[in-house]
């Protein structure tokens, strides 16, 4: 019923919008409007594209560089790409990176129990915690080498200028972990801000957000400063049973904190600086502090209301880019350094766990510190007729420099059961520490040639070689044949190979309760074939379709229930993604995309927890001058359980969001109100099999927010 009601609302609003549309010349542009004075502006109808650039910018003039390293139209880029602009983010009322990514075909942003962190599932390739999607910030990999996680949870929308997404392999350019896809986040510069913006937002769950963004030119320098603070008590998602519930049944105890609410609170601070120096140099620094964070379902998937871990991370880079080094040469070089420092005092199981053997709880205090240094340089040469040759090389070192651990438990290796130590024991500098310090070094080189061998054909061929100090080397090629079939239709045949590096944890874990590492692990590999079309049907209708087939080898995990990581499996999958955008009046646009995939493992079993169907519908409507309405809904369906999981099937769900915004181009004020999960759907994300959370991980119910911005 909710699905039908959502689609009915879209249809009704479309009809109403069409009736209100005013017929006039559609050739008015932002440039023309900018040249008019206030009197002239009053005489021109302001259209939806003039304010949010929802169609003209995203369809007719989309540019991405993530596919090849060269700015190209998405239609002709040698990969299947999606571009999300700052205007797009504002139009849907997205408050964070993860909310903005909801519009990408085939990309599902889920959640995992530990820390209530995000999981990116792309084309059904689902791994906890998302090490198979590479996340970049201004082209710099920001994944942690020890567990594969990216610190992008709740990355505020106020920092983002655009998001470029590759759906498919990207290791031929980006190396490790560009496996199922690549997400490149481009931060704002002074040119994107052009003044000072103050913003405030508040809403359900005691959410509060405050930001300031300032951008200005100072002679040969341009400086952008962005500060964002966010806090929330977290939604009160109800957990009926947890892992301790099952232990209570085994021991006849009543220690579990379930039924109860999970812990999803956040207190985040982001500080970002961007300094342009002359024509070629840029320095950036980004600080993120995550304090008193909730632990979701808890590390042991048993509710833990006492742990409030803290994480500090810092990233800085110095980039040189000269696109006019000589008539035929472009040069780019980048040096980056990033650090992280995290700590937390956890209770894996509550007081009274294991039949009262742990009266103070199953305590685990850990700390991790590490850093990553990276240098890369690449050049583009256009001196050969109809060729653009890019080649580059680099080096990076990821270091887990300090690990601390104190616990009041040990594990009997014969039975696998824990036993009490009586009090917290510091094992940081012993052979019993759960993860030893380690350093990973990576040397890499790549080359790529884009050959326009006729007016309408281009062949891109590339290869990258990576050599790692801890698990060996890998070679990853790519091929892309792009045919401009007609002036408005582009066809692509694509092949790419990619790999996912084993994390330091998968190589080095030393505690059987959380897993044992395996120094013999190889990298996961994937080969993907794609056939894609991009079609501008009319000046107001755009469609895209891509078919894909992939094969994964040497999957990393725990085969057969064992507690040591191993390369154990092969996955195969195929599917398609279809998207359409229709600007059906000067005041309204409709976006729809649908993705389907069918993957299976070497035993012909469906991939556990990987959604097979995904649909997204979005309507943007300027229903009155300066008033904008956005309605979007996403449908998640067909997520099979693991073959050894006896729980009932995961329910499909449909979540709808609405945003109402008042934005007058002649006024510095910008105000919005939004509702998320309009129908208050009880949506759940999958939890690990046989741990005890019988009803999976609850997502937030209905929530609201109000937002106010002022630009001066």
MARLO-392671 format. One record per residue: residue in one letter; x, y, z of N, C-alpha, C in turn. Coordinates in steps of 0.1 Angstrom, whole numbers, plus 2048, in hexadecimal, padded with zeros to 3 digits. Layout:
<rs>
aXYZXYZXYZ ...
</rs>
This chain:
<rs>
x8087F480080080080080980D800 x81480C80881C81880982381A7FB x82780F7F482D8117E78248187DE x8178137DE80D8197D580B8277D8 x80A82A7E58078387E98138417E5 x81F83C7E682B8457E282A8487D3 x82883D7CB82783F7BD81B8487B9 x8108477C080484F7BD80785E7C0 x80F8607CB81386E7CE81B8747C3 x82586C7BE82D8717B38258757A7 x81C86C7A381386E79780B87A799 x80487C7A57FC8877A78038947A6 x8108957AD8188A17AC81C8A479E x82089A79682489C7898198A3781 x80C89D7828018A377B7FF8B177F x7FF8B478C7FD8C17918078CB78C x8148C678C81E8CF78781D8D2778 x81A8C87708188CB76280D8D575F x8038D57677F88DE7657FC8EC769 x8058ED77380A8FB77781590076E x81B8F87668278FC75E823908755 x82C91175482B91D74B83391B73F x82D91C73383491A72783C926724 x84992472285292F71E85F929718 x86793271487492D70E87D926718 x88191971588991271E89891471D x89C91E7158AA9207138B092A71D x8A892F7278AE9387318B9930739 x8C493773C8CF9307428D393874F x8DB9317578E09377638E9943760 x8F19427558F994D7518F195974D x8E69577468DE9637428D896974F x8D39617588CD9667648D796E76C x8E396976D8ED9707758F097E770 x8EE9807638F198D75D8E699775F x8DA9937638CF99C7658D09A3773 x8CB9AF7738CA9B67808BD9B2786 x8B99B77928AE9B379A8A19B5792 x8A19C078B8959C37838939B9778 x89E9B677189D9AC76789999E76C x89E99B77889B98E77D88C98D780 x88699778487899778786F99477B x87599676F86D99576387098775D x87897F76387B97275D877967767 x87095D76186B95276A87894976E x87A94777A88593F77F88093077F x88792877888391A77688B911780 x88790578188D8FB78A89C8F9787 x89F8F877A8AD8F77778B690377A x8B090F77B8B791B77E8BC91A78C x8B59147958B89137A38C09077A7 x8BB8FB7A28C18EF7A78C88E779C x8C88EB78F8CF8E57858CD8D6784 x8C08D27858BD8C47878BD8BD77A x8BB8C376E8BC8BC7628C78C1759 x8C78CE7568D18D374C8E08CF751 x8E28D175E8F08CF7638F38C0764 x8E98B87698EC8AA76C8EB8A175F x8E48A67558E389D7498EA8A373D x8E98B073A8EE8B572E8FD8B9730 x9028BC73B90F8C173D9168BB749 x9148AE74B91A8A77579298A4753 x9318A775D9408A575B94589D768 x94C89276595388B77096188876C x96A88677597788377397B875779 x97287078197586378897685777F x97085877397184C76A97E84A763 x98585676099185475899C85E75D x9998667679A387076B9A287D763 x99A87D75899888975098988D750 x98789A75197989E75297289B745 x96789374695F88E73A95088F73D x94889073293A88E734938880739 x92E87E74292B87174892786873C x92086D73291C86572792785E720 x93386571E93E86071794985A720 x94885C72D952857736954847734 x96084273596283473395E82B740 x95382E74694E82775193F82B753 x93882475C92B82775F92C83076C x92883D76A92A84677591D84D779 x91D85378591285B78A918868790 x91287378D91788079390C88679C x90F88A7A89068917B190C89E7B4 x9058A97B190B8B67B39058BC7C1 x90B8C77C59078CE7D18F88D37CF x8F58D77C38E78DB7C18DD8CF7C2 x8E28C47BD8DA8B87BF8D88B47CD x8E28B57D58E28B27E38D88BB7EB x8D98C87E78D08D27ED8C18CF7E9 x8BF8CC7DD8B18CA7D88AA8BF7E0 x8B18B47E38AB8A87EA8AB8AA7F9 x8B28B57FD8B38B780C8BD8AD813 x8C68A780B8CF89E8118D88A581C x8D989F8288E18A58328EF89F834 x8F189482D8FF88E82E902887821 x90E88282091287A81490986E812 x90686781C8FF85A81B8F185D816 x8EA86881A8DD86B8158DE86F806 x8E88768028EA8797F48EC86D7EB x8F38637F08F68577E88EA84F7E6 x8DF8517EC8D38497EB8CE84A7DC x8D18547D58CC8567C78D484E7BD x8DF8487C08E88417B78E28337B3 x8E08307A68DA8247A38E28187A8 x8DC80E7AE8E38027B38EC8047BF x8ED8107C58F58127D08EC8137DD x8ED8097E68E58097F28EE80D7FE x8EA8178058F181B8118EA81481D x8EF8098228E980282D8F180583A x8EE7FD8448F47FF8518F97F2857 x9037F285F9087E68669067E8875 x9057DD87C9027DE88A90D7E5892 x91A7E28909257E78989267F6894 x9247FF89E92580D89C91B814894 x91180C88F90781188690D81887A x91981387692081986A91981585D x91C81C85391681A84691C80E83F x91580883591A7FE82C91680181E x91F80281591B80580791A7F7800 x90E7F47FA90C7E97F290A7ED7E4 x9127EA7DB9127EE7CD9117E27C4 x9067E17BC9037D67B49037C97BB x8FD7CA7C88FC7BE7D09087B87D6 x9147BF7D49207BA7DA9217C07E8 x91F7B87F291C7BC7FF9267B6809 x92E7BE80F9387BA8189387C3824 x9397BE8309397C683C9487C8841 x94D7D48429477E184194B7E9834 x9467E58299487EC81C9567ED817 x95F7E381896C7E581396D7E4803 x9627E17FD9627DE7EE95D7EB7E6 x95B7F67ED9588027E696280C7EB x96A8127E297581B7E696F8297E7 x9728307F296D83D7F59798477F4 x9788517EC98285B7EB97D8697EF x9868717F598387F7F898D8877F0 x98888E7E69908967DD99B88D7D6 x9978817D39A08777CC9A986F7D5 x9A88717E29B186A7EC9A985F7F3 x9AE8537F29A78487F99A784A808 x99C84980E99B84C81D99683F825 x99883481F9958278279A0824831 x99C81F83C9A681A8469AB80C842 x9B880B8429BE7FF83D9BB7F3847 x9B97F68549B77EA85D9AA7E485C x99F7EB8589927E585798A7E884B x98F7F18429897F483697E7FF837 x97B80484397080E84497581C83F x96B82483B96D83283796683B841 x96D84584696784E85095F859849 x95485484294B85D83B93D85D841 x93B85684C92E85585292A863856 x91E86785291987585592188084F x92987E84593188983F92789383A x9288A083F91D8A983D91D8AE82F x9108B082A90E8B581D9148C381A x9158CB82591A8D98239298D981E x9308CE81F93E8CE81B93F8C980C x9358C48069368BC7FA9328C57EE x93B8C67E49398CD7D89328C47CD x9378B87CD9318AD7C49368A07C8 x92F8957C39338877C69338807B8 x93E87A7B59408727A99408637AD x93885B7A693784D7A993A84579D x94383B79E94483179493D824799 x93382079192D81379493480878B x93D8017929457F778B9537F878F x95C7F078A96A7EF78F9727FC78B x97B7FF79498380B792992809795 x9967FD7979A47FB79C9AF7FE791 x9AB7FF7859B580277A9BA81177C x9B28197839B68277869B9829795 x9B182279E9B18267AC9B781B7B5 x9B980F7AF9C08057B79B77FE7C1 x9BC7FB7CD9B57F27D69A77F77DA x99E7EE7DB9907F07E09877F77D7 x98C7FB7CB9828017C197C7F57BA x9757ED7C19707DF7BE9637DF7B7 x9597E37BF94B7E47B99487F27B5 x9507FC7B994E8097B59578137BC x9568207B895E82B7BE9558367C1 x95683C7CD94F8487D19598537D3 x95985E7CB9638697CD95B8757D1 x95F87A7DD9588867E39618927E0 x95C89C7DA9638A87D795E8B37E0 x9678B97E89638C37F29628D07EB x95C8DA7F295A8E77ED9668EF7EE x9688F97E49739027E496C9107E6 x97591A7E79709287E896792C7DD x9699277D196192B7C59539257C7 x95291A7CE9459147D093C91B7DB x9439217E493C9287EF9399367EC x94393E7E894294C7E393B9547EE x9419557F993B95D80493B955811 x93295781993095082692294B828 x92193E82B91493882D91493383C x9099378439069318508FA92884F x8FA91D8568EF9148558EC90D862 x8E090A8658DC9048718D18FA86E x8D18EE8748C78E48728C48DD87F x8B78DA8818B38D288D8A78C9889 x8A58BF89289A8B688F8998AB899 x8938A089589089489D89D88F8A3 x89B8878AE8A68808B58B088A8BB x8AB8968BE8B48A18C38BF8A48BA x8BD8A48AD8C78A78A38C98B68A3 x8D68BA8A28DA8C88A18E68C8898 x8E68D288F8F18D48858F38E2883 x9008E68839048F48819108F4878 x90F8FD86D91B8FE86491D90C860 x92A90E85C92E91B85693891784B x93691E83F93F91C83494292982F x94F92C82D95493982895E93781D x95C93E81296593D80796894B801 x97594E7FF97995B7FA98695B7F3 x9879647E99949657E299C9707E8 x9A996D7EA9B39777EF9BF9787E6 x9BD9807DC9C89817D29CA9747CB x9D696E7CC9D99617C59D49557CD x9CE9587D89CA94D7E19BA94D7E2 x9B59417E39A793F7E69A59367F2 x99D93A7FB99C93280898E92F80B x98C92280E97F91D813980917820 x97791B829977916837969910839 x96890483E95B8FD84095C8F784E x9528FA8569518F48649438EF866 x9428E286A9358DC86B9348D4878 x92A8D78809288D088D91B8C988D x91A8BC89190E8B589090D8AC89D x9018AB8A38FF8A28AE8F189C8AD x8EF8908B28E288A8B28E287F8BD x8D687D8C38D58728CD8D38658C6 x8D18658B98CF8598B18C08548B2 x8BC84E8A88AE8498A88AD83E8B2 x8A083B8B789E8328C18998248BB x8A181F8B189E8138AB89D8078B5 x8937FF8B58917F68BF8977E88BC x89E7E28C58A57D58C389E7CC8CC x8967C28C688F7B98CE8977AE8D5 x8A17A98CE8AA79F8D48B87A28CF x8C279F8D78D07A08D38D87948D6 x8E57948D48ED7888D68EC7848E5 x8EB78D8EE8EB78A8FC8DD7838FF x8D37868F88C677F8FA8C87708F8 x8D076C8EE8D275E8EB8DB7588F6 x8E57608FB8ED75A9068E4759913 x8DB7629158D27609218CA753920 x8C67509148BE7439128C7737915 x8D47389118DD72E9138E172C922 x8E37379298E77379378DC738941 x8D073B93D8C573D9468C674B94D x8CC7559478CF76294E8C576C948 x8C677894D8BE7849488C7790947 x8D278F9408DC79A93F8D97A3933 x8D279F9298D17A791D8CA7B491F x8CF7BE9188C87CB9188BD7CC90E x8BB7C29068B07C18FD8A47BB903 x8987BF9008957C98F68997D78FB x89E7DF8F18A37EC8F48A77F48E7 x8AA8008E88AE8088DD8BD8078DA x8C08078CD8CE8078C98D48148CC x8E28158CB8E98228CE8EE8278C1 x8E88328BC8EC8388AF8EF8478B1 x8F384B8BD8F685A8BF90285E8B8 x90386A8B490F8708AD91287E8B3 x91F8818B392488F8B69308918AE x92E8988A293889989893C8A7895 x9498A989394E8B688F9578B4883 x9548BC87995C8BC86C9628CA86A x96F8CB8689758D786497D8D5858 x97B8DD84E9818DB8419878E983C x9938E983799A8F483299E8F1824 x99D8FB81B9A18F980D9A7906808 x9B49058049BC9118009C190F7F3 x9BD9177E99C39177DC9CE9217DB x9D991D7D69E59257D69E99277C7 x9E79337C29EA9367B49E192D7AB x9E692A79F9DE9237959DF914797 x9E990F79E9EC90079D9EC8F97AA x9ED9007B59EF8F97C29E28FA7CA x9E08EF7D29D48EF7DB9D88E67E7 x9D58EC7F39D78E58009CA8E4807 x9C88D880C9BB8D58139BF8CE821 x9B68D182B9B78CA8379AA8C883D x9A78BB84299A8B884699B8B0853 x9948B585E9948AF86B9868AA86E x98589E873978898877979893885 x97089788E97089289C96288B89E x96287F8A29568778A59568738B3 x94E87A8BC94F8788CA9428728CF x94386A8DA9388648E192E85D8D7 x9348568CE92C84F8C49258438C9 x91A8408C49138348C89198288C1 x91781C8C691D8108C19128078BB x90680D8B78FC8058B08F77F98B8 x8F97ED8B38F67E18BA9017DC8C3 x90C7E38C39177DF8CB9217D68C3 x92D7D58C89377CD8C19347BE8C1 x92E7BA8CB92A7AC8CC91B7A98C8 x9157B48C19077B48BE8FE7B18CA x9037B78D58FC7B78E28FC7C68E6 x8F07CB8E98EF7DA8EC8F97DE8F7 x8FF7EA8F49097EF8FD9067FE8FF x90080290A8FD81090C907818913 x91381291691D81991D92981E914 x92B81790993781A9009348278F8 x93D8308F893C83C8F094A83F8EA x94D8388DF95A8398D995D8468D2 x96984A8D296E8578CB9778548C0 x97685B8B597F85A8AA9838688A5 x99086A8A399587689D99C872890 x99A8798859A18778799A4884872 x9AF88486B9B58908659BA88C857 x9B789484D9BC89283F9C189F83A x9CD89F8349D28AB82D9D98A7820 x9D88AF8169DE8AC80A9E38B9803 x9EE8B87FB9F38C37F39F38BE7E5 x9EC8C57DC9EA8C17CF9EF8CB7C5 x9F68C77BB9FB8CF7B09F48CA7A3 x9ED8D379C9E78CF78F9E88DA785 x9EF8D777A9F18E076F9EC8DA762 x9E18DF75D9DB8DA7519E18E0745 x9EA8EA7479F08F173BA008F173D xA058E5741A138E4743A1B8E7736 xA158E272BA1A8E571DA0E8E3714 xA0F8E5707A048E36FF9FE8D56FF xA068CB702A028BD702A028B6710 xA068BD71AA088B67279FF8BD732 x9FA8B473A9F48B77479FB8AF752 x9FC8B575EA038AF7699FC8B1776 x9FB8A677E9F58A778B9FD89F795 xA008A47A0A0789D7ABA008A07B8 xA008967C19F88977CDA008907D9 xA018977E4A078917F09FC8927FB x9F98878019EF88780C9F4880818 x9EE8848239F187D8309E487D839 x9E187283F9D58718479D8869853 x9D186C85E9D386586B9C5862871 x9C585887A9B98558819BD85188F x9B48548999B78508A79A984C8AD x9A68408B099983C8B599B8348C2 x9918358CB99282E8D798482C8DC x9828218E497581F8EA9758158F5 x96C8168FE96B80D90A95E805908 x95F7F99039537F28FF94F7E7909 x9427E490A93D7D89119377CF907 x93F7C590293A7BC8F892D7B58FC x92C7B29099207AC90E91D7B391C x9117B492090E7BC92C9127B5939 x9117BC9449137B695190A7AA953 x91079F95890979395A90A78994F x91278C94591378493991977693C x91676D93491B75F935918759943 x90B75A94790775495390C75B960 x91076895F91576F96A92476E96C x92B768962939767963940775961 x93977E95B93E78C959935796960 x93679796D92D7A097492E7AF970 x9397B396B93B7C19679397C3958 x9367B89519357B89439417B393C x9407B092F94A7AA9279527B6921 x95C7BB9289627C892596E7C791B x96E7D19129797D190897C7E0905 x9887E490998C7F29079987F28FC x9957F98F199F7F88E69A28068E1 x9AE8088DB9B28148D59BA8118C8 x9B88198BE9BF8178B19C48248AC x9D18248A79D68308A19DD82C894 x9DC83488A9E383187D9E483D874 x9EB83B86A9EC8468609EE840852 x9ED8498489EF84583A9F6850833 xA0084E82CA07857824A07853815 xA0485C80CA028597FEA088647F5 xA0F8607EBA138697E1A108637D3 xA0B86B7CAA088677BDA0A8727B3 xA0F86E7A7A1087879CA0C87278F xA05879787A0187477AA0287F770 xA0387B763A048857589FB88074D x9F688A7469ED88873A9F488E72E x9F68867239FC88A7179F388970B x9F18947049E88956F99F08976EB x9FC8946EBA048976DFA0288D6D4 x9FD8816D69FA8786CB9EC87B6C6 x9EB87B6B99DE87E6B39D38746B8 x9C887A6BD9BC8726C19BF86A6CD x9C986D6D59CC8656E19CE86E6ED x9C98696F89CC8707059D286570E x9DF8667119E685C7189E9861727 x9E48597309E685D73E9EE852745 x9F885674CA0184C753A04852761 xA0684A76BA0984F778A0F844781 xA1484878CA1A83F796A198457A4 xA1A83D7AEA1A8427BBA1E8377C6 xA1D83C7D2A218337DDA198387E9 xA1482E7F1A0D8317FDA11827808 xA1082B814A13823820A0882582A xA0181A82E9F781B8389FC814845 x9FB81A850A0281585C9F7815868 x9F680986E9EF80887B9FA808885 x9FC81488BA08817893A078148A2 x9FA8138A79F98118B59EB80A8B7 x9EC7FF8BF9DF7F88C39E07F58D2 x9D67F98D99D57F78E79C87EE8EA x9C97E58F49BE7DD8F79BF7D9906 x9B37DA90C9B27D591A9A47CE91A x9A47C29219987BA9229977B292E x98B7AE93298A7A693E98579893A x98979392F98678692A991780921 x99177392199A76C917991762910 x99775A9079907508FF997743900 x98F73990499572B9049957268F6 x9A17238F19A271F8E399C7128E0 x99B7098EA9966FC8E79866FD8E5 x9807048EE9717058ED96C7118E6 x97471B8E59707278DE9687308E7 x96672D8F495F7358FE96873E906 x96274A90996A75391196A74F920 x97475492797575293597976093C x97576294897876F94F986770953 x98C77C95399977F958998786966 x98C78996A98A79097798B79F977 x9947A496F9957B396D99A7B6960 x99A7C395C9A07C794F9AF7C494F x9B47BD9459C27BA9439C77C1936 x9D17C99379D77CF92C9E07C6924 x9DC7C39179E37B990F9EA7C0903 x9EB7CE9049EF7D68F99FC7D28F3 xA067CF8FCA137CD8F7A177BE8F8 xA0D7B58F7A0F7A78F8A0B7A08EB xA0E7948EAA0A78C8DE9FC78A8DD x9F478D8E89E678B8E89DD7978E3 x9E47A28DF9DC7AD8DA9D47A98CE x9C87AE8CC9BF7A88C29C47AB8B4 x9CC7B68B29D07BA8A59DE7C08A6 x9E87BA8A19F67C08A29F87CC899 xA017D489CA047E0893A0A7DA886 xA087E287CA0D7DE86FA0E7EA865 xA167E885BA187F2851A167EC843 xA0E7F283BA0C7ED82DA127F8823 xA1A7F481AA207FD810A1B7F8802 xA188027FAA127FF7EDA198087E2 xA208027D9A258097CDA1C8067C1 xA198107B9A1080E7AEA138167A2 xA0F812796A1181978AA06815780 xA0281F7789F781C76F9F9824762 x9F28207589F282674B9E5824744 x9E182F73C9D482E7369D4836729 x9CE83171E9CE8387129BF83970D x9BA84570A9AD8477049AF84B6F6 x9AB8426ED9AE8436DE9A18466D7 x99F8526D19948556C99978516BB x9948446B799983F6AA98F84369F x9848496A297B84E69897385969E x96B86069796386B69C95A8676A7 x95585B6A794B8576B194F84C6BA x95B8476B996083C6C096C8406C9 x96C83B6D597883D6DE97B8306E5 x98782C6E698B8206ED9958246F8 x99182070499A82371099F816715 x9AC8157169B380971B9BD80D726 x9BC8067319C580A73C9C97FE745 x9D37FF74D9D87F57569DF7FB761 x9DE7F576D9E57F97799EB7EE780 x9F77F07859FF7E678CA007EB79B x9FD7E27A49FF7E57B2A077DB7B9 xA117DF7C1A197D67C9A187D97D7 xA137CF7DFA117D17EEA1B7CA7F6 xA1F7CF801A2A7CA809A257BD811 xA187BC812A137B181BA0B7A6815 xA067A88089FF79C802A0279B7F3 xA0C7A27EDA107A07E0A0B7AA7D6 xA0A7A77C9A087B17BF9FB7AD7B7 x9F67B77AF9EB7B57A79EB7BE79B x9E57B97909E57C07849D67C177F x9D17CD77C9C37CF7799C27D876C x9BC7D17629BA7D87559AC7DE754 x9AA7E774A99C7EB74799C7EE738 x9907EC73298D7EF72497F7F6724 x97E80071B97280771A97080C70B x96680770496480B6F79578136F7 x9588206F394D8296F494A82E6E6 x93D82C6E29388306D592D83A6D6 x9308466D09268506CF91C84C6C4 x9128446C790A83E6BC9028486B4 x8FD8526BB8F685E6B58FA86A6BE x8F78766B98FA8816C28F58816D0 x8EA8786D28E48786DF8E486A6E5 x8EB8606DF8EB8536E58FA84E6E5 x8FE84A6F190C8446F290B8366F7 x91382D6F191381F6F592181C6FA x92281370492F81070A93080170C x93B7FB70993F7EE70D94B7EE716 x94A7E97229547EB72D9597DE733 x9657DD73696B7D273D9757D8748 x9747D375497D7D875E9807CD768 x98D7CD76D9917C47779947CC784 x9917C778F9947CE79C9977C57A7 x99C7CA7B29A07C27BD99D7C97CB x99A7C17D59997C67E29A47C07EB x9AC7C97F19B77C57F99B27BF806 x9B87B480B9B47B08199B87BB823 x9B07BD82D9B37C78379BD7C2840 x9C37CB8489CD7C78529C77BE85C x9BA7C085F9B37B88699B17AA864 x9AD7A98579AC79B8519B9794850 x9C479B84F9D179484F9D679185D x9D279A8679D97998749D1797880 x9C47968809BC79488C9C1788894 x9C27898A29C877F8AA9BF77A8B5 x9B277E8B59A97798C099E7718BA x99C7648BE99275C8B79847608BA x9827688C497476D8C696F7778BC x97877E8B69747888AB97A78489D x98277989D987774890996773891 x99B76A8889A97688879AE76C879 x9B97738789BE77886B9C576D864 x9C87708579CF76684F9D976D846 x9E676B8499F07728419F276D833 x9EB7628309EB75D8229E0762819 x9D876B81E9CD7708169D2777809 x9CA7747FE9CD77B7F29C27867F0 x9C478F7E79BA7997E49AD7937DD x9A27987E09967957D999779B7CB x9927947C199279A7B39847997AD x9827A27A39757A379C9787A778E x9717A07859717A37779627A7773 x9617B376C9537B876A9527BC75B x9487B77549447BB7479377C4748 x9377CF74092B7D77409287DC732 x91B7DD72F9167E372390C7EE727 x90F7FA72290780672790380F71C x8F881671E8F38207148EF82C71C x8F28387168EE84571C8E784C711 x8DA8507138D18557088CA86270D x8CD86D7068C58797088BA8786FE x8AE8737028A38706F989E87D6F3 x89B8876FB8988946F689F89E6FF x89D8AB6FD8A48B57058A08B4714 x8958AD7178908AD72488F89E72A x8938947228928877278A0880725 x8A587A7308B187372F8B0865735 x8B685B72F8B684D7348C3847733 x8C683D73C8D283673C8D0828740 x8D681E73A8D581073D8E280A73D x8E68017478F27FA7468F07EC74B x8F57E27448F57D47489037D074D x9037C87579117C475C9117B5760 x91D7B076091F7A276492D7A276B x92E79C77793A79B77E93D78E783 x94A78B78594F77F78C959782796 x95777E7A29607817AE9687747B1 x9757757B397D7697B898476D7C5 x9877627CC98E7637D998876C7E3 x97A76B7E49737737EE9797707FC x97A77B80497F77A81197477981B x97577082596B76F82F96D763838 x96375E83F96475384895C747841 x96373F83A95C73483395772983D x94B72383B94771884394671B852 x94572785694472A86495172A86C x95C72986596972986C96C737871 x97673987A97874588098574C87A x98B74687099774C86A99375185C x99775D85899576284B99C759840 x99575883499B75082A99575581C x99D75281199775480498F748801 x98274980097A73D7FF97073C7F4 x96D7467ED9627457E496374D7D7 x95974A7CF9587507C29497557C1 x9477617BD93A7667BB93876A7AC x92C7687A792876D79A91B77579B x91A77F79390E78779490C78F787 x8FF7927848FC79A7798EF7A277C x8ED7AC7748E27B57768E27C176D x8D97CA7708D87D77688D47E2771 x8D77EE76C8D37FB7738CD804768 x8C180976B8BA8117618B681E768 x8B88297628B58367688AF83F75D x8A584876189F85175889C85E75F x89E86975889C87675E89387E754 x88888475887F88B75087C898756 x87F8A374E87B8B075286E8B374B x8638B17518568B174A8508BF74A x8568C97518538D775085E8DF754 x85D8EC7538688F57588688F5767 x85E8F076D85D8F077C85F8E3783 x8618D877B8618CB7828698C177A x86F8B77818778AD77B8758A0783 x87589577C87388878287F87F77F x88487878988F86F78888B86178D x88F85778588B849789897840786 x89B83778F8A582D78B8A1820792 x8A581578B8A28087908AE7FF78D x8B27F77978BD7EE7968B97E079A x8BF7D67938BC7C87968C97C1795 x8CC7B879E8D77AF79D8D47A17A3 x8DB79879E8D978A7A28E77847A4 x8EC7837B08F977D7B28F87707BA x9027687B890375B7BF9117577C2 x91374F7CD92074A7D092473D7C9 x92F7377CC93472B7C592B71F7C7 x9227207D29187157D490B7187CE x90A7237C68FE7277BF8F372C7C9 x8F87317D58EF7377DE8EF7467DC x8E474C7DE8E375B7DD8EC7627E7 x8F276D7E38FB7747EC8F377A7F8 x8F77768048EF7798108EE789812 x8E378D8158E079B8198E17A580D x8E57A18018E77AA7F68DA7AC7EF x8D57B97EF8C87BC7E98C97B97DA x8BE7B47D58BD7B07C78B57BB7BF x8AC7C37C68A57CD7BF8A67DA7C6 x8A77E57BF8A87F27C48A27FC7BB x8998047C089280E7B789281C7BF x8938267B78938347BD88B83D7B4 x8828457BA87A84E7B287B85C7B9 x87D8667B187E8747B787787E7AE x8708877B58698917AE86D89F7B4 x8728A87AC8758B67B086B8BF7A9 x8658C87B185A8D07AC85B8DE7B2 x85B8E87A985B8F67AD84C8FA7AC x8448F87B78368FA7B68319087B7 x83A9117BC83791F7BD8459267BB x8459337B785293A7B78599397C4 x8669347C386F9337CE86B9287D8 x8629207D585E9147DD8619077D6 x8688FE7DD86C8F27D68688E67DF x8638DC7D885F8CF7DF8668C47D9 x86C8BB7E18738AF7DD86C8A37E4 x8698997DC86488C7E286C8817DC x8728797E487986D7DF8768617E7 x8768567E18748497E787D83E7E2 x8818367EB88A82B7E688581D7EC x8868137E38808067E688C7FC7E6 x88D7F57F18977EB7F38907DD7F4 x8957D47EC88D7C77EB8967BB7E8 x8917B07ED8977A27EA8A67A17EF x8A77A07FC8B479E8028B5791809 x8BB7878028BA7798078C3777814 x8BE76E81C8C676A8288D1760823 x8DB75F82C8E675582A8DF74782B x8E573D8258E07308248DE72A832 x8E772E83B8E67288498DE731853 x8D773B84D8CF7448568C0740855 x8BB73C8618AE7368628A3741864 x8A874E86589E75986889575B85C x88976085E88076385388776E84A x88276E83D888777833887786837 x89178D83389179C8368857A282E x87E7AB8358737B282E8797BC825 x8727BE8198747C98108707D6818 x8757E18138707EE8198717F980F x86880381286780F80986781B813 x87182481087283081987183C810 x86884581486685280C86A85E815 x87086880E87587481486F88080D x86C88B81486789780E86F8A3813 x8718AD80B8788B980F8708C5808 x86D8CF8108678DB80B8718E680E x8758EE80387F8F880587A9057FF x87E91080687B91E8018899247FE x88B9277F189892D7ED8969377E3 x8989447E689794F7DD8A49547D9 x8A79547CC8B49577C78B89657CA x8AF96E7CD8B297C7D18B397E7E0 x8B19737E78B29747F68BD96C7FB x8C49708068CE96880C8C995C814 x8BC95C8178B695181F8B3945817 x8B493981E8B192D8188AB924823 x89F91F82289991882D89290B828 x89390183088D8F482C8878EC838 x87E8E48358798DA83F8778CD838 x87B8C283F87A8B58398758AA842 x8708A083C86C89484387388883D x87988084587F874840877868845 x87685D83D86E85283F85F856842 x85A85C83884C86283984285983E x84284C83A83884283E83C83B84B x84783F85184B83885E84D82985C x85382685185681884E85F811858 x85C80585D8657FD86586F7F685C x8797FD8588837F784F88F7F1857 x8947E685289F7DF8598AA7DC84F x8B67DD8548C27D884D8C77CB853 x8CD7C384B8D17B584F8DC7B585A x8DB7AC8638E57AA86D8EC79C86B x8F779A8718FF78D86F8F7781874 x8F877786C8F176A86F8F576487C x8EB75F8838ED75788F8F375E89B x8F376B89B8F97738A68EE7758B1 x8E27778AC8D77788B68CE7848B4 x8D178D8AB8C87988A88BD79389F x8B378E8A48A978789C8A278F892 x8A079C8958987A588D8A07B0886 x8AD7AD8848B67B587D8B77C3882 x8BD7CC87A8C17DA87F8B77E487B x8B07EB8848A67F58818AC80287B x8A68078718A981486B8A081F872 x8A482B87189B83687788D836872 x88483987B87683B877874849871 x86784D87286585B86C86C865875 x87286F86E87987A87487888686C x87A89287287889F86C8848A886E x8868B28668918BC86988C8C9863 x8928D48688918E186389E8E7861 x8A08EF8568AD8F48528AC90284E x8B690A8528B791884E8C591C84B x8C692383F8D492783B8D3936838 x8DF93C8398E094B8368ED94D82F x8ED9538238F995581B8FC96481B x90896881E90C97681E91A97781A 
</rs>
